[in-house]
Every structure is written in C-alpha cells, then in structure tokens.
Amino acid sequence: MSAPKKTEAPEGKMEHFEQVSAEEINKIMAKYDRENAYRTLPRRINFVISIILIAFSLLQLYSTWRIIPSTHMRPIHVAIVVFLAYTFYPVKKGGFHTPRGQRISFAIDMVLAIVSLCVFLYQAVFFDEIVRQSRLNEMQYVLGAIGIVLLLEACRRVVGLPIVCVAIAFLLVGFFGQYMPGFLGNRGFTWTRIVDHLFYTQEGIFGTPIGASSTFIFLFILFGSFLEKTGVGEFFIDFGNAVAGRKRGGPAKVAVLVSALEGTVSGSSVANTVGSGSFTIPMMKRLGYRPEFAAATEAAASTGGQIMPPVMGAAAFLMVDCIGQGITYANIVKAAIIPALLYFVGIWFAVDFEARKHGLVGMKAEDIPKFKRLMVDRGYLILPLVAIIITLSSGFSPSYAALMGIGIACVGSYLPLLAHLLVYVTRGRKSGYASLGEVFRKSPGLRPKDYLQALEGGARSILSVALACGAAGIIAGMITLTGVGAKLSAGLADIAGGNVFLLLFFTMLTSIILGMGVPTTANYLITSTMMAGVVARALNPGVESLTWQMLLPAHLFTFYFGIIADLTPPVALAAMAGAAIAKSDPLKTGVQASKNAIAAFIVPYVFALNPAMLMINASVADIALICVTSLIGMFFIGMAVVGYWQQKLNPLQRILAAAGGLCMVVPGVVTDLIGALICAGVVVWQYADKKRLVAKATVR
C-alpha cells in the first residue's frame, strides 16, 4: 500500500518501446499525487529525518507487540505525522523558487513542525492529568485549537484542499448552528466545547480513523513498502505480459491484470496509474491504441485496484470497525468479489472491443516472458499475499496478518539464495558460480539498506493517509456533536421525495464530490460517515435496528463512488496522471475512463437494490446464476459503450445492447429473461449484417 517513490526509468524486456523517463515519472507524481510533491532537504537534515522515519516505523511495530494504550498511541502517531508533514511539504505546491524564499519557508515550517510535535504530544504525556481535571483550563483550550488548525493546514499541504474544506464546513455548522438553515440547523456550540470534543476525547481527531491509521493501516502500508523492495511490482508486470500479452490488444489487457494485482498492495489510484502506466501506456500507443484510450484504460484499471479484495486499500478492515454488528472480514471480502470482478471484466470487454474495432494485435512473442519460467523463478513473491489472505480468512486480526505478510516477504526474499546455495553445494563449479561469494552477490535477498529504506518508505507513505484520517475524525466528530448526520438523512430523503433511486443518485453525486483527491481509507471514512446511514435507512424503511447485512450494501455503495472520483472529471486525478504519460487530452481521457469503468456506475445500484449480488442471503444456485448473467450483461454493455462487435453497431443496436446488458446484470428471473431475448436479438442482427456485408463484398 505504499506509494511509489521517485524512481528510475523502467528497464527490461520492453526497452525497444517508447519509454517514460524517470524525470517525467517524478514530475507526473509530484503534479497529480500531492504526497510526492515534497521538498528536497539538505543532506544532513535529510539524514536526521530519515532516522526519525525509521524510528517511527519501529515504534509502530513495537506498539503491535507491546500494546501502547490508544489514548497515548494515537496522539503520538498524529504528533509525528504532523511534524513530518511540515518538514517535508512547503506552504505551497512546488515551494518558493528563490534560495532565500526556500530558506525562510523551511525555517517557518520547522517552527510549525516543532510546535505541532509539542501540542499533540501534550495530549499523550499529560493524559492522566487531563482526565483527573474536572474542567479544562484556558491554556488547554488554546493548545487544542492550535492543534486543530495545524492539523488542517498539514492536511491541506499533503492531501489537498477538498477534504479540508469539508472539515471546515462542518466546524462552521457546529459554531454557527443556530443560524444554519434546514437540516444543518442545531443549537450551536462554543469554540471551547468544539475544541474539547475534537481534541480531548476519542470522538474527534483521535477517534476511529486515527485509531485505524495508527494500527493496521500503518502496518499494511509498511507491508507494501517491504513488498516493493522484493521486486513484486516488476513481477506483476511480467505476470500480466505472460498471461495476456499475446492476446488481441495485449498491452491494454496487461494493464487491466497488472492494475488489479497492484491494487492489492497500493492505497493510491494515482500511484497505481503511474507505476504500471509508465510501462503499459507507451506499449498500448505503440500497438495502435488511441492515446486517450490508452491512458483511460490504465487509469480505470488502476482505480479499480482499490475495490479489489483482499485489501481494498485497507478499506475492508475499516468496514469491520465501522459497520460492527458482528460482521467479519470474510463477509466483506465475499461480498466485494463479484462487483470487483464485474468492474474488471467490464474494462476487459471494452479493451477487447476497441481492439476488434481497430484491428489491434497482441505483442510479439520475444517481448513476453515465459509463464512457467516466470513462476519458477519469481513465483515466491506472491507468497506474502497468499499468507495475508489465509491469515485473515482464519480469523486473525488485520495487524497480525500484516505482520505475517512482512515476515514472509523478508524471509521469502532469501529463497533464491537458498536454492542457489543448494545448487552450488551439490554441483560445485559446475553450477555456474565461481565461488560462494558470487552466489551471495547474485542472489542476496533483501540487503540491510533495503530494510532501512522499507521502514523509511512506510513512514513516508502514511503521512497522507494519517492526515486525511485526522480530518475525517474532525468531520465525524462534528457530525456526532451536532447531530447533523440524522438530519442529513432526513433532508436528503425529503429532497428525493421518497424515491429510493433518486436518493441513491444524490448519494452518488455527494460521494464523488467528497472523494475528490482523497486517499482510499480516508475516502471511505468520509463517505460512509456522511452517507452510508442515509442509504441504509432508505433501503430498509421502517426497520429500527439495522443488521450488518442491511448496512454493508450502503457502505459499499458510498465507497465505490468515492473511489470513482479519481476517474470522473473535473478532478479525475488518476485519469490526469494517465493523460500526462500518454500526452493525451486530460478531459477526453477522463470521459473515456468513465466510459471504460461503466461497471462502477451500474453495479453499485444493482447490489444496493438487490444484495444477492453481494452473496447476502443468496443460495449457491442464485450466486452461480448471478455470475453468469452478470458476465453476459457486462459483455453487451461493453459492446454498447465501444459501439463494435462483429462490426460497427448502429445507434439502435447500441441502445438495445445496453438495455439487454443492464437487464442481465440486474438479478432476477424476469429481468434475465427480458435481457436474454434482447441480447439474442442483437447477436442475430449483428451476424445478419455481417453476412450481408460479406455477400455484398463477394459480388463486387
């Protein structure tokens, strides 16, 4: 789940394709992924900060074994994160261009960093004393207010303005509640009451979001950092090439596969897009895909990595805490499988139809690694992911699973060394190695510097997530303090006039707006806190106590549309990053990405209205039928979006294909029969048109 660092240009089998330079990659990451827009520190200061980052990761690992109370660990976690944010990120993106301006900016930021450290550590150091007080004193209120402001400014620098604006809006709703119209109205609260609630309880900044960030989210980001050091990213790309490279439109299908795999270890749609897109987008362009389509395919597939089990950008574990009601991790993964597969199948079909339309072929055999050889040489790299899935499915905690994954990633990196040692010991010089030292040089596994870099990288990558979680805590805290959540539910229901579909549409728009430019975990926390209850109540009218089976569709609905914000214009950060690599028009790329990801706009409505797609209260036969009919439905929806199958579809054929596909996706015997009849009609019509064209060509 770690975001890519500033990297070297990709090398290897694809070197004869147009390559994206390391400098271009770094510029794109800095422009579209704020986490990578950090300042370059002087060497000595950078050395000290590196030590702090490594120590931060070690502290987090220590807190897993020797549990530090959450009342202390959460403030410590926020203190270090905010300190690092001011150290790394200037007041404005790109910083000041003159040396003098840079020095002054850095000096001011170091003062803010130290103040932040002191303010948040105060909560941890003096917690027992604060609890014993009957009332906070004036200095404590001021410290709390300063802490809130410093957190929001750090969040603005690292994450972006949208989430900060939402948090400030809710602060204003609380402070000026008596003047607010409609469902935003409340009795209003003094600034001291707001500070007390947000800073000195676990209902605000130090609530559930930061609790998740300071435990299993950090560990999964650290796991991703270690996994990155083992070379799993290159393995995913080679794996995708081996499986799909020679198929029709091969590079685009490789992008779909690689992005689905990368989503298991990355928590950033932009990072996924740039990481694999630097390979796949130039290949797609070289083989004939339009630049907009190449960039859009990579962006859509990379964004889909965040909804792909088992990790789902760590949102799967957060759902367990947020939903409660006895839900387990296995319930969430099981429910998310079919929608995620439909998402990627939809993109796959779009890619295939586009390749048919333009007569695009696959890659050359010499450019593709051999599958069997690849699995023998580097198949061990997926063992950490397998271990995490098994551990979580066995009922262990996410933190334990992440630690297990880190341990196996480290130990597994030495498997080639052990294999080569065995060959050298049994065959001597016939093994191809001149000495034992050569064996160690060629198959070292993780080196000491790799461990240090992984620890440092994990701590760097938590910054955006933790700050966004802190802002999400402010939003959640103000919702609970003002009671706006329940009123928002009633207000939206009134606007929708009791129409469930209209309410879902409003929720979709709200989730997309709230999800703009926000990391996956914070994205889920914000959208679910504000909107999931609204959806759940609307889908289950008259039910007083909602079970997890009723809550899960609502949570997944808001989560899906929050994630899709990375594709939908005008923000569309993943699409913008892909467009920068492809040198394509950003707006056209965003529109095309939304078309490629059409499943993400359809499937959530389906499982919200009929949870059978989530395998909730559904038999094995029902699930099998849903899988088959949904796949057929996505085939025809993809056909309608691209406008081509055996030949170009006329407007009426496209409308019929879309209607038939939608009917097939919606679970239900009646809709399936209607959809099957319409789809069969489109098939017959297409073949009849093709036969007529062939006959006409023969006569000529």
Protein Blocks (a to p, Z undefined) as FASTA:
>chain_A
ZZcddddddedjklmpccddfklmmmmmmmmmmklmcccddfklmmmmmmmmmmmmmmmm
mmmmmccdfklmmmmmmmmmmmmmmmmpcfbehiafbfklmmmmmmmmmmmmmmmmmmmm
mmmmmmmmmmmpmbdcfklmmmmmmmmmmmmmmmmmmnomklmmmmmmmmmmmmmmmmpg
hjlbcebiafklmmmmmmmccklmmmmklmmmmmmmmmmmmmmmmmmmnopmmmmmmmmm
mmmmmmghklmmmmmmmmmmmmmmccbfklmmmmmmmmmmmmmmmnopafklmmmmmmmm
mmmmmmpcfklnolmmmmmmmnnnoiafklmmmmmmmmmmmmmmmmmmmmmmmmmmnopa
cddfklpccfklmmmmmmmmmmmmmmmmmmmmnopafklmmmmmmmmmmmmmmmmmmmmm
mmmmmnommnopabfklmmmmmnojafklmmmmmmmmmmmmmmmmmmmmmmmmmmmmmmm
nommmmmmmmmmmmnnopaklmmmmmmmmmmmmmgopafklmmmmmmmmmmmmmmmmmmg
hiabacfklmmmmmmmmmmmmmmmmmmcfklmmlmmmmmmnopafklmmmmmmmmmmmmm
mmmmmmmmmmklnopaiafklmmmmmmmmmmmmmmmmmmmnopakbccdfklmmmmmmmm
mmmmpgcfklmmmmmmmmmmmmmmmmmmmmmmmmmmmmZZ
